[in-house]
């Protein structure tokens, strides 16, 4: 285990939870990479794109909590299994705010370079999230989704 990288992931998640997006980016390489499989076909590879996706994800929820279930890291990569919860108050992937409380388990995989996060990939069941907000339309394929590039 590489405790410094575990601490880096913990700090990254805490900064996301509190909406400190500039500090989140400071812990990432330039350019950073951010990937949401099933939502994007390729990783975002710009500071502006990562900032935009963080704003979209975390400003669509109020009273956000990111609870770590499992976390580990070595010198090259790490992971964090988390449960993210909050109240859906802003548009998310084209779904208007519902005011409903949502809770979603996910796993983040992190690749490290030079003491920073080079790439963050988040694996989650977006259909479960959309079900919780009451969206019954057929899911959009990744090429039609409205995520920043």
N, C-alpha and C positions, 0 to 999 in steps of 0.2 A: 504494500500500500504506500502511496505517496501522499502524506498528510497535507502537504502544501497544495496539491491539486484538489484534494477533497475540500479543503478550506476555500479554495478558489470557486468551486462549484457552489458551496453553501452561500458564499458572499454574493455570487451572481444571482442566485435564486432570491435572496433577501432583497437585493437591489431591484429586481423585477417586481417583487411583491409590493414594494413601497414606491414604485413608479420613478425610480432614479435612473432614467434611461441613459443619460450621458455617462454616469458612473458604470452602468452595464457595459457600454461601448468601450470605456477605458480599460476594462479587463479583457477585451477581445483584440486580436491582431488586426492590422490594417492591410488589406481589407479583411473584414470578418466574413464568415459564412454561416448562414442560418437556413435550415432545411426542414420543411413540414411535408413529409411524404404523404401522398394522397391529396394534398392541397396544391403543392407546387410540383412541377416536373424537374426543376433544377434548383439548386440552392441559391438564395440571395447572396450576392457577393459585393455588397457596398454598405458603407456605414449608414447612408441615407435609407437604403432598403431595409436594413435590420432595425433601424429606429422606427420606421413606418410600421413594420410588422409588430414590434413591441407595443407601439401606441394602439394599433388596432386590437391586438389581443387583450391587452391589460386595461385599456380604457373602456372596453365593452363590458367590464365587470366592476362592480362597486363592492367594497368590503372584501377585497380579494385576499385569499389565504393560499399559500403554497406550503403544504405540509410534506416534509421528506419522510418517506417510508424506508427506503434503502439507498445508500450512497457508497461509492467506492471509486478509487482511481489509482492508476499507476503512473509511470513517467510519460506515457504517450496518450492514453485515453482514460475516460472515466464515464460513469453513468449515475443518474439519480432517478429513482422511481418516486414520483410525487403524486399527491392528490391536490388538485387546484379547485378552489370553490369561490363562489361569490354570487352577487345578484346581477343578472343580465340587464344592463342599463343603456348599452350602446350597440349600434349595428355591428354584427359579427358575420362575416362571409355573406353579406347580403340579407341577413335575417334582422329585421328591426327589433328594437328593445322590447322585452316582454315583462320585465320586473320579476321574473322567476329566479329562484335560487338554483344554481347548477353546481354539480360536483363531478369532476372528471379525473380519472387516473391516467397517468401518462409516464413515459420513460424518456429521459433526455440522455443522449449520448454525446459526449464532449471529446474533442480532439485538441491536444495542447501543443503549443509551439512557443518557445522562448518565455515560459512562465505565464502565458496568456491562453485564452480560449481561442483557437483558430476556427473551430467549427462546432456548431450546436445543431443537433438533429433531434426533433421532438416527434415521438411516436405515440399517437393517441387515436381513439375511436371517435372521429368527428361525428359519425352518425349518432352515437350515444349522446353527445352534447346537443346536437340538433333536436333529437327526440325530447330531451329535457326541457328545451325552450318551446316545445310544442309545434315545431316546424314539420309539417306532414308532406311537403312537396318532395318530389324525387331529388336526390342529391345531384348537384352539378358535377360533371367530370372536371378534373383538375384544369384542363385547358379553358374552361369557362368560369372558373372561380375568380373572385376579385381580390387577389392578394398582391401586395406591392412586389415589384421585381427589383 
